Amino acid sequence: MTILKVDQIIKRFNQHVAVDHLSFQLEEGEIYGLLGPNGAGKSTTIQMIVGLLPIDQGDIWVDGHSVKNAPLRTKASLGLVPQDLALYEQISARDNVLFFGKLYGLKGKQLQEQTDEALARVGLTERQYDKPASFSGGMKRRLNIACAIAHRPRIIIMDEPTVGIDPHSRNHILESVRKLNEDGSTIIYTSHYMEEVSAISTRIGIMNEGRLIAQGTEEELRQQIGSDDKVLVEIVSVTDQQVSEAVVELKRHPSVLQVTEQGTSLELVLPHREESLQDILFILSKHSVSVRSIVREQPSLETLFLTLTGRQLRD
Ligand SMILES: Nc1ncnc2c1ncn2[C@@H]1O[C@H](COP(=O)(O)OP(=O)(O)OP(=O)(O)O)[C@@H](O)[C@H]1O
């Protein structure tokens, strides 16, 4: 079931088009990783989804309701974890969550119970009566998440929730994202960290200059781009002559795009997914070249990104 539909939205700041005819949709239960370099338009898109910025053209549909025409209804289904911390430092962690819960209309027993649940989810139950002013950056980020989820939104949007925090808190956040998803929330997750997006997302959208330039699972993205795999072969004690003869024959193989000798190893480039390792091992063995190890590396999300945009994710 489609839970979010972004339909041809445009946002301009003066002459500058920050979001340009952007469309994508999310099925319930997905973790959608939104990747893009600085200024690609990710935060602007998120702000339009949650109703913090007006949409110039197009519309966004949350669970069948228009953000333009039914903003109160759509807001109730959404939880935003903003890029910049939105916390009150001088009241307790619990009071922060209660405050946001009340904004979403929770009260009484339901407010107390869902606040307990949100604090537990981010591992802050023990520290709930302390003020965030005394928290580490990671704990503040976790509290930021608790504030966004106390009203049990169906869609949780996280705008770079792990920027500048320690690895322990980072893992904690990733685990809570997985758990929230398992328990039924659909998630949009933006990050500059490729490994994170790759580890956590069920589908990835790549934005550049206000547009979505590619979308799919990581494997689908690899196939769209048709990137090549690298194969590293570590060889043992053979003569240069044997290696040279093997290299000549490897270069003739139709699936081998490139061969480079580097001391005791060979680096081969093969088309992605083509199963030709058997042939490579056969050629090496024919020339009495013994293999110590063989490793096939797929192109990383980072390489894919660079291929698509010509830019590094972090400028
Ligand atoms: N309030 C604003 N006024 C003018 N220009 C803006 C405003 N907000 C964003 N922009 C511009 O719109 C473009 C998209 O910015 P946005 O913050 O959405 O990108 P982003 O992909 O979220 O980048 P980052 O990863 O750095 O957060 C940028 O060129 C930015 O300078």
The ligand as an SDF file (V2000), in Angstrom:
LIG
                    3D

 31 33  0  0  0  0  0  0  0  0999 V2000
   15.5750   29.1180    3.1030 N   0  0  0  0  0  0  0  0  0  0  0  0
   16.3140   29.0990    2.0130 C   0  0  0  0  0  0  0  0  0  0  0  0
   16.5330   30.2240    1.2840 N   0  0  0  0  0  0  0  0  0  0  0  0
   17.2640   30.2110    0.1530 C   0  0  0  0  0  0  0  0  0  0  0  0
   17.8340   29.0970   -0.3510 N   0  0  0  0  0  0  0  0  0  0  0  0
   17.6770   27.9560    0.3220 C   0  0  0  0  0  0  0  0  0  0  0  0
   16.9160   27.8910    1.5360 C   0  0  0  0  0  0  0  0  0  0  0  0
   16.9140   26.5950    1.9800 N   0  0  0  0  0  0  0  0  0  0  0  0
   17.6630   25.8970    1.0870 C   0  0  0  0  0  0  0  0  0  0  0  0
   18.1170   26.6920    0.1080 N   0  0  0  0  0  0  0  0  0  0  0  0
   18.9100   26.2740   -1.0630 C   0  0  0  0  0  0  0  0  0  0  0  0
   18.2310   25.1990   -1.6780 O   0  0  0  0  0  0  0  0  0  0  0  0
   19.1360   24.1780   -2.1020 C   0  0  0  0  0  0  0  0  0  0  0  0
   18.7770   22.8660   -1.4600 C   0  0  0  0  0  0  0  0  0  0  0  0
   19.1120   22.9070   -0.0650 O   0  0  0  0  0  0  0  0  0  0  0  0
   18.8060   21.7280    0.9420 P   0  0  0  0  0  0  0  0  0  0  0  0
   19.1730   22.2030    2.3060 O   0  0  0  0  0  0  0  0  0  0  0  0
   17.4440   21.2140    0.7200 O   0  0  0  0  0  0  0  0  0  0  0  0
   19.8530   20.6170    0.4610 O   0  0  0  0  0  0  0  0  0  0  0  0
   20.2760   19.2700    1.1840 P   0  0  0  0  0  0  0  0  0  0  0  0
   20.2910   18.2300    0.1310 O   0  0  0  0  0  0  0  0  0  0  0  0
   19.4060   19.0240    2.3550 O   0  0  0  0  0  0  0  0  0  0  0  0
   21.7550   19.5980    1.6390 O   0  0  0  0  0  0  0  0  0  0  0  0
   22.5080   19.2290    3.0020 P   0  0  0  0  0  0  0  0  0  0  0  0
   22.9310   17.8230    2.8480 O   0  0  0  0  0  0  0  0  0  0  0  0
   23.6470   20.1850    3.0100 O   0  0  0  0  0  0  0  0  0  0  0  0
   21.5370   19.4520    4.1210 O   0  0  0  0  0  0  0  0  0  0  0  0
   20.5190   24.6920   -1.7500 C   0  0  0  0  0  0  0  0  0  0  0  0
   21.0580   25.3140   -2.8890 O   0  0  0  0  0  0  0  0  0  0  0  0
   20.2630   25.7010   -0.6500 C   0  0  0  0  0  0  0  0  0  0  0  0
   21.2590   26.6930   -0.6360 O   0  0  0  0  0  0  0  0  0  0  0  0
  1  2  1  0
  2  3  1  0
  2  7  2  0
  3  4  2  0
  4  5  1  0
  5  6  2  0
  6  7  1  0
  6 10  1  0
  7  8  1  0
  8  9  2  0
  9 10  1  0
 10 11  1  0
 11 12  1  0
 11 30  1  0
 12 13  1  0
 13 14  1  0
 13 28  1  0
 14 15  1  0
 15 16  1  0
 16 17  2  0
 16 18  1  0
 16 19  1  0
 19 20  1  0
 20 21  2  0
 20 22  1  0
 20 23  1  0
 23 24  1  0
 24 25  2  0
 24 26  1  0
 24 27  1  0
 28 29  1  0
 28 30  1  0
 30 31  1  0
M  END
$$$$
